[in-house]
Amino acid sequence: MPGNGYQNSPTIATVVITLTRTTTINKAVRRMKHDI
């Protein structure tokens, strides 16, 4: 069971990182469109 929780941790971290990157990219794209 401890090993199971350990496997889930990196997965959750990867999802959080992916969401953060997506949000950052979306913000950057909106700024670029707004500047143009």
N, C-alpha and C positions, 0 to 999 in steps of 0.2 A: 504493500500500500504506500509506503513512503516514496518508493521509486516512481509510483504512478503520479503523485503530486509533483515530483521533481520534473517529470516529463511535461506536465501541463504548464509549468512556470515559463519556460522559454517560449512556448507557443503564445501565451498571453502577452509576453514582452514583445514578441515579433508583431503581433496584431497592433499593439499600442504604437510601436515605432512606425508601422505602415500607415496607421491613421494619422499620426502626427505629420509624417512626410506629405501625405495626400493633402492635409489641411494647409500646410505651408505652401505647397505647389499651387493650390487653388487660390490662396491669397496673393501669391506672386502674379499669377495669371490675371487676376482681377485688377491688380495695380497696373500691369502693363496695358491692359485694355483701357483702363480709365485714363492713363497718361496719353494714349493715342486718341 
